[in-house]
Amino acid sequence: MHRSRVLACTITVAATSLLASACTTGSADGPSSSGDTSGGTVKVGVTSDVTSFDPAKGASATDYVMTSLLYQPLIGQDDGGTFVAGLAETWTSTPTKTTLTLKKRLTCSDGSPLTATQVVASLKRYRATSAGALLTFGAANAGEKTTITGDDAAGTVTITTATPWGEVLSGLSSTGAGIVCKAGLDAGAAALAQGAVKGAASGPYEMATARRGASYELRLRKGFDAYPRYASMPAGKPADTLRIQIAKNESTLANQLQTGALDLAPITGTDVTRFTGKTGYAIRSTPFIRNYIAFNQRPGHPGADPEIRKAVAQAVSASAFNKVFGGAGQTMTSYVDEKAACVSTDTTLLTTTDPAAAKKTLTGVSLKLEGTNGVAGGAGNSYVAEALRAAGAEVKLTNADNATWATDVTANQGDWDVTVFPLISGTLARGGSYFLGPEPAKGGQNYGAIKNTAYAENYVAATSTTDRGAKCAAWQKAQEALLKANDVIPLATVDVHYVARKGISFAMPGGLLTVSTLRVTR
């Protein structure tokens, strides 16, 4: 399978399995507890089953929930892109060499020591088997061009890349790079994918019982003390037991919140209004999907003409797009949202909405607009189509299912001119990898065949340095090049709303709920 297709499939699965986790303590008044020193039992509801328990192969939201609890990454990433300790206590990083020093007395879930040699073996497996490794080590450093070594006596792991790449730490903080202990590596990929392997876990929880399609119960590892040290860690105690249960849909989760059967539920739809302003509930919202317009810029397609791209930008309104989803999201100023490190917030780089000006260029222009119906049934695509028609364009709208859209657009096997892209990633490097390099047919990710030299040069500059100031300066230039050329037209986010009852606290580093930070409060 081509790399572009792998990433397209990841987007597809993530877009159709919006994270729906919920916690319960069995009481609306507070968490259940087995004693004053206990975190009690917390129930987590999800709307889809696990597709793989292998952290390197996780593709759906439920996969990420489960593997983040079982397999701890070396470091975490906090607000503003700041890195924090995980299994590693300290680290140094240059564009070609990263060295991490592990915390003392780390253990696996069977009690055996977690050594630097085991960490190296896990990272080598990740390098060889995970699509995410492409952006952890850099495309130019694939395979043996990335050297990973360990020193058990010193407790260090060193990663050396042949070509400068400044995103290694960011990649190591991802769920996919979670460390699998020797027992899991020895069991093999098939065993890891099918379920938790005894002794494989390096994270705070280990699997106690599993009923596929129904529920999973995870038990807190006694003495585990390698939680990421986020700046805003919540008060309270970790749950002694996490029970992950599969629900039918978000409405079911909302019903259980109201009856006291759940304490926390992420909701993306209108069910969130059932809790707005209600005593006993708190709502925290964060972007989950970042929508933008992009073009097929191959010869013969309208998007190859910069004046057509500009006119499309003039025809649409990010605010109007946001209203399609109830106005609960955030209008964007780049292809990622405002929480991303180094994101441009310069509104002068955006083409101003001007339907009258758009009409001068778009009248009579035929456009094939294809988008996924996995986001609110394609309502955003319909808005864009109507805005373009109002500006005189002749629009053929295709609201495709996610699999078809991924095949047609991100793998470029269909006939399309314009797309509304639902980006899941919130980082400039990962999201921006779709705008440069080879096309899908040649094994790349550049689905629109964009040729923006200034963007490509500054993308390389931004991802080849570990200096924060230089990185952000290059990212600003890269985004400016994309936005001025209207290669990307930012729209708005679709948010996930975490509705919490009394008794549960959690952290949202970088705007994302990190399940391992769930705490039972008093």
C-alpha positions in Angstrom: 0.0 0.0 0.0 1.4 3.4 -1.0 2.2 5.7 2.0 -0.3 8.2 0.7 -3.0 5.6 0.9 -2.0 4.6 4.4 -2.3 8.2 5.6 -5.6 8.6 3.7 -6.9 5.6 5.5 -5.8 7.0 8.8 -7.7 10.3 8.1 -10.7 8.3 7.0 -10.9 6.1 10.1 -10.2 9.1 12.5 -12.9 11.2 10.8 -15.5 8.5 11.2 -14.7 7.6 14.7 -14.7 10.9 16.5 -13.4 10.4 20.0 -16.3 9.4 22.2 -14.9 8.5 25.6 -16.7 8.9 28.8 -16.0 8.3 32.5 -18.3 7.1 35.2 -18.1 6.6 38.8 -21.6 5.1 39.2 -22.9 8.2 41.0 -23.8 11.7 40.0 -22.5 13.0 43.3 -18.9 11.9 42.9 -16.7 8.9 42.1 -17.1 5.5 43.6 -14.2 4.5 45.8 -12.8 1.5 47.4 -11.3 3.6 50.2 -9.8 7.0 51.1 -6.6 6.2 49.3 -8.2 4.8 46.2 -9.1 6.4 42.9 -12.0 4.0 42.6 -13.4 2.8 39.3 -13.9 5.0 36.2 -15.9 3.9 33.3 -15.0 5.1 29.8 -17.5 4.9 27.0 -16.5 4.7 23.3 -18.7 4.5 20.2 -16.5 2.0 18.3 -14.5 -1.0 19.1 -10.7 -1.2 19.0 -9.3 -2.1 15.6 -5.8 -2.7 16.8 -4.1 -2.8 20.2 -0.7 -2.2 18.5 0.4 1.4 19.2 2.3 1.5 15.9 -0.8 0.5 13.9 -3.5 2.5 15.7 -5.9 4.3 13.3 -9.1 5.0 15.1 -9.9 7.2 18.1 -10.6 4.1 20.3 -7.3 2.6 19.3 -5.6 5.8 20.6 -7.5 5.7 23.9 -6.5 2.2 24.6 -2.9 2.2 23.5 -2.2 5.5 25.3 -3.1 3.8 28.5 -1.0 0.7 27.9 2.1 2.1 26.1 3.9 5.2 27.4 5.9 7.4 25.0 9.3 8.7 26.0 8.1 12.3 26.3 4.9 14.3 26.1 4.0 17.5 24.3 2.3 20.3 26.2 0.7 23.6 25.3 2.6 25.6 22.7 4.6 22.6 21.6 6.7 22.4 24.9 8.0 18.9 25.6 7.7 17.3 29.0 9.1 14.2 30.7 7.5 10.8 30.1 9.6 7.6 30.3 12.5 9.9 29.6 13.6 12.3 32.4 15.8 14.6 30.3 16.9 15.0 26.7 19.0 17.0 24.3 18.2 17.4 20.6 19.9 18.8 17.5 18.8 18.6 13.9 20.8 15.3 13.5 21.1 13.8 17.0 18.7 13.3 19.9 19.7 11.7 23.2 17.2 10.9 25.9 18.0 9.8 29.5 15.4 7.3 30.9 13.9 7.7 34.3 15.3 5.4 37.0 13.7 2.1 37.9 11.3 1.9 35.0 9.4 -1.4 34.8 7.1 -3.2 32.4 3.7 -4.5 33.4 5.2 -7.9 34.4 7.5 -6.2 36.8 10.7 -6.7 34.7 13.0 -3.7 34.2 12.5 -1.5 31.2 16.0 -1.0 29.8 17.4 1.2 27.1 18.0 -1.9 24.9 14.3 -2.6 25.0 13.4 1.0 24.2 15.7 0.8 21.2 14.1 -2.4 20.0 10.6 -0.8 20.3 11.6 2.3 18.4 13.2 0.3 15.7 10.0 -1.6 15.3 8.1 1.6 15.2 10.5 3.0 12.5 9.9 -0.1 10.4 6.1 -0.6 10.8 4.3 2.7 11.5 3.2 5.3 8.9 3.8 7.9 11.6 7.5 7.2 11.6 7.8 9.1 8.3 7.3 12.4 10.2 9.1 11.3 13.3 12.4 10.7 11.6 11.8 12.5 8.3 11.2 11.1 4.8 14.9 11.5 3.9 15.9 9.4 6.9 13.8 6.3 6.2 15.0 2.9 7.3 18.7 2.5 8.2 19.3 6.2 7.5 18.0 6.6 11.1 20.3 5.0 13.6 18.9 4.2 17.1 21.2 3.0 19.8 21.0 2.5 23.6 23.3 2.3 26.6 21.8 0.3 29.5 24.5 1.4 32.0 23.9 5.1 31.3 20.1 4.6 30.7 20.3 6.6 27.5 18.8 6.2 24.0 20.3 8.0 21.0 18.7 8.7 17.6 20.9 9.9 14.8 19.5 10.9 11.4 21.5 11.2 8.2 19.7 14.3 7.1 18.8 17.2 9.5 15.3 16.8 10.9 14.0 18.9 13.8 10.7 17.0 14.4 12.1 13.9 16.2 10.9 15.0 19.7 7.5 15.8 18.4 7.2 12.4 16.8 8.4 10.6 19.9 5.6 12.2 21.9 2.9 10.6 19.7 0.8 7.7 20.9 2.1 5.6 18.0 5.6 5.8 19.4 4.5 4.4 22.7 7.1 1.9 24.1 6.3 -1.8 23.8 8.2 -4.0 26.3 10.1 -7.2 25.3 7.2 -9.5 26.0 5.2 -7.7 23.4 8.0 -7.5 20.9 8.6 -11.3 21.3 4.9 -12.0 20.9 4.9 -10.4 17.5 2.7 -8.0 15.5 -0.4 -10.3 15.2 -0.6 -10.9 19.0 -0.1 -7.2 19.7 -2.9 -6.2 17.3 -5.4 -8.7 18.7 -5.1 -7.8 22.3 -2.9 -6.7 25.2 0.0 -9.1 25.7 0.9 -9.9 29.2 4.0 -8.0 30.3 4.1 -5.8 27.1 2.7 -2.6 28.7 5.0 0.3 29.6 2.2 2.7 30.5 0.1 3.3 33.7 -2.4 0.6 33.0 -2.4 -3.1 32.1 -5.3 -5.1 30.7 -7.3 -7.1 33.2 -10.2 -8.4 31.1 -11.3 -8.1 27.5 -14.6 -8.7 25.8 -14.3 -7.7 22.2 -17.3 -5.6 21.0 -18.5 -5.1 24.6 -16.0 -3.8 27.2 -12.4 -3.7 28.4 -11.1 -3.4 32.0 -7.7 -2.0 32.7 -6.0 -2.1 36.1 -3.7 0.7 37.4 -0.1 -0.5 37.7 1.0 -0.2 41.3 4.0 2.2 41.7 3.8 3.6 38.2 5.4 7.0 38.3 6.3 7.9 34.7 3.3 10.1 33.9 4.0 13.0 31.5 4.6 16.1 33.6 2.2 18.5 32.0 2.1 22.1 33.3 -1.5 21.8 34.3 -1.9 18.3 35.8 -5.3 17.9 37.4 -5.9 17.3 41.1 -7.1 13.9 42.4 -6.0 10.3 42.1 -5.7 8.0 39.1 -8.5 5.5 38.8 -7.7 2.1 40.2 -9.7 0.6 37.4 -10.7 1.9 34.0 -13.7 0.1 32.4 -14.0 1.0 28.7 -17.5 0.2 27.4 -18.8 0.5 23.8 -21.9 2.6 23.3 -24.1 2.9 20.2 -23.7 6.6 19.6 -23.3 10.1 21.2 -27.0 10.3 22.1 -26.6 7.2 24.3 -23.5 8.8 26.0 -25.5 12.0 26.6 -28.4 10.0 28.1 -26.0 8.2 30.4 -24.5 11.6 31.5 -27.9 12.9 32.4 -28.8 9.8 34.4 -25.5 9.8 36.3 -24.2 6.6 34.6 -21.3 8.7 33.1 -19.1 11.4 34.4 -17.4 12.5 31.2 -18.3 12.3 27.6 -16.8 13.9 24.5 -19.7 15.1 22.3 -19.3 16.5 18.8 -22.9 17.0 17.8 -25.9 18.9 19.1 -26.4 16.7 22.2 -23.9 19.1 23.9 -26.7 21.7 24.2 -28.4 19.4 26.7 -25.7 20.4 29.2 -25.0 24.0 28.3 -25.5 26.1 31.4 -26.7 23.2 33.5 -25.6 23.0 37.2 -23.3 20.0 37.8 -21.7 20.0 34.4 -18.6 21.6 32.9 -18.0 21.8 29.2 -14.5 22.2 27.7 -14.3 22.4 23.9 -11.3 21.9 21.6 -10.8 21.6 17.8 -11.0 18.1 16.5 -11.3 18.6 12.7 -9.7 21.5 10.9 -11.5 22.3 7.6 -9.9 24.0 4.7 -10.4 24.2 0.9 -7.7 22.8 -1.4 -7.4 22.3 -5.1 -6.4 19.8 -7.8 -3.7 21.9 -9.4 -2.8 19.5 -12.2 -2.8 20.9 -15.8 -6.4 21.0 -17.2 -8.0 21.6 -13.8 -9.4 25.0 -12.8 -7.3 25.0 -9.6 -4.1 25.3 -11.7 -5.1 28.9 -12.3 -4.2 31.2 -9.4 -7.0 33.6 -10.3 -9.6 30.8 -10.0 -8.2 29.9 -6.6 -8.4 33.5 -5.5 -12.0 33.8 -6.7 -13.0 30.7 -4.8 -11.5 32.3 -1.7 -13.5 35.5 -2.4 -16.7 33.5 -2.8 -16.6 31.7 0.6 -16.8 32.9 4.2 -15.1 31.1 7.1 -17.7 32.6 9.5 -20.6 31.4 7.3 -19.0 27.9 7.1 -18.7 27.8 10.9 -22.4 28.7 11.2 -23.3 25.5 9.3 -22.0 23.6 12.3 -23.9 25.8 14.8 -21.1 28.4 15.2 -19.4 26.3 17.9 -16.1 26.0 16.1 -13.3 28.5 15.5 -12.6 30.3 12.2 -9.0 29.6 11.2 -6.2 31.7 9.8 -4.1 28.8 8.6 -4.5 25.1 7.8 -4.2 24.3 11.5 -6.0 26.0 14.4 -4.7 28.7 16.8 -3.5 26.2 19.4 -0.7 24.9 17.1 2.8 26.0 17.8 4.1 28.6 15.3 0.7 29.0 13.6 0.1 32.2 11.6 -2.6 34.4 13.0 -2.0 37.2 10.4 -5.4 37.8 8.9 -3.9 40.1 6.2 -2.6 37.0 4.5 -6.1 35.8 3.9 -8.1 36.7 0.8 -11.1 38.8 1.8 -14.5 37.5 1.1 -15.9 39.4 -1.9 -18.7 37.6 -3.8 -19.0 40.4 -6.4 -15.3 40.1 -7.3 -15.5 36.3 -7.3 -18.4 36.5 -9.8 -16.2 38.3 -12.3 -13.9 35.3 -12.5 -16.1 32.3 -11.7 -19.1 32.9 -13.9 -19.4 29.9 -16.2 -16.5 28.0 -14.7 -17.2 24.3 -14.1 -15.9 22.9 -10.8 -16.1 19.4 -9.5 -16.3 19.7 -5.7 -15.8 16.5 -3.7 -15.9 16.2 0.1 -16.5 13.6 2.7 -20.0 13.2 4.2 -18.4 11.9 7.4 -18.5 15.4 8.9 -22.1 16.4 9.6 -23.3 14.6 6.5 -21.4 16.9 4.2 -23.1 20.1 5.3 -19.9 22.1 5.0 -19.4 20.8 1.4 -22.9 21.9 0.5 -22.3 25.4 1.9 -19.2 25.8 -0.2 -21.0 24.5 -3.3 -23.8 27.0 -2.9 -21.4 29.9 -2.3 -19.6 29.0 -5.5 -22.8 28.7 -7.4 -23.9 32.1 -6.1 -20.6 33.5 -7.6 -21.6 32.1 -11.0 -19.7 28.8 -11.0 -21.2 25.6 -12.4 -20.6 23.2 -9.5 -21.0 19.4 -9.5 -21.1 18.4 -5.8 -20.1 15.0 -4.6 -20.7 14.2 -0.9 -18.8 10.9 -0.9 -18.5 8.4 1.9 -15.1 8.6 3.7 -13.5 5.6 1.9 -14.5 7.0 -1.6 -13.3 10.5 -0.7 -10.0 9.2 0.5 -9.5 7.2 -2.7 -10.7 9.9 -5.0 -8.9 12.9 -3.4 -6.1 12.0 -1.1 -5.0 9.1 -3.3 -6.0 11.2 -6.4 -7.7 8.3 -8.1 -10.9 10.3 -8.9 -11.8 13.3 -11.1 -12.0 16.3 -8.7 -11.2 20.0 -8.8 -11.9 21.3 -5.3 -12.2 19.6 -1.9 -13.1 20.5 1.7 -10.3 18.8 3.6 -11.0 17.6 7.2 -7.6 17.7 8.7 -7.3 15.7 11.9 -3.7 16.6 12.8 -3.1 19.9 14.7 0.6 20.3 13.8 2.1 22.4 11.0 4.6 19.7 10.1 2.2 16.8 9.8 -0.7 18.8 8.3 1.7 20.6 5.9 3.2 17.4 4.5 0.2 17.3 2.1 1.4 20.4 0.2 4.8 19.4 -1.1 6.8 16.5 -2.5 5.7 13.7 -4.8 2.2 13.0 -5.8 0.3 9.9 -4.5 1.0 7.9 -7.7 4.7 8.3 -6.9 4.4 7.3 -3.3 4.0 10.8 -1.9 1.3 12.8 -0.1 0.9 15.8 -2.3 -2.7 15.0 -3.4 -3.3 18.4 -5.1 0.1 18.4 -7.0 1.0 21.8 -5.4 4.2 23.4 -6.7 4.9 26.2 -4.2 8.7 26.6 -4.1 8.7 29.2 -1.3 6.5 27.0 0.9 8.6 23.9 0.2 11.9 25.7 1.0 10.5 27.1 4.3 8.9 23.8 5.3 12.3 22.2 5.0 13.9 25.0 6.9 11.3 24.8 9.7 11.5 21.0 10.0 15.3 20.9 9.8 16.0 23.0 13.0 15.4 22.5 16.7 15.8 26.2 17.4 12.3 27.4 18.4 12.8 31.0 17.1 14.2 29.8 13.7 11.5 27.2 13.4 8.7 29.6 13.9 10.2 32.2 11.6 10.4 29.6 8.8 6.9 28.4 9.5 5.6 32.0 9.2 7.2 32.3 5.8 5.9 28.9 4.7 2.3 29.7 5.7 2.5 33.1 4.0 3.5 31.4 0.8 0.6 29.0 0.9 -2.0 31.6 1.9 -1.0 34.3 -0.6 -1.1 31.7 -3.4 -4.5 30.5 -2.1 -3.2 27.0 -2.2 -5.1 26.6 1.0 -8.3 28.5 2.0 -8.8 28.2 5.8 -12.4 27.7 7.0 -13.3 26.6 10.5 -12.9 23.8 13.0 -15.4 21.2 14.1 -15.0 20.9 17.9 -15.3 18.1 20.3 -17.0 19.1 23.6 -15.9 17.3 26.8 -18.9 17.3 29.1 -17.8 16.5 32.7 -19.8 15.7 35.8 -18.6 16.4 39.3 -15.9 14.0 40.4 -13.6 13.8 37.3 -10.7 16.0 36.3 -8.4 15.8 33.3 -5.7 17.6 31.4 -5.9 18.9 27.8 -2.3 19.5 26.8 -2.2 21.2 23.4 -6.0 21.1 23.4 -6.3 17.3 23.4 -7.8 15.2 26.2 -5.0 12.9 27.4 -6.8 9.9 28.9 -3.9 8.9 31.2 -4.4 12.2 33.0 -8.0 11.3 34.2 -8.2 11.8 37.9 -10.8 11.1 40.5 -11.3 14.3 42.6 -12.7 14.9 46.1 
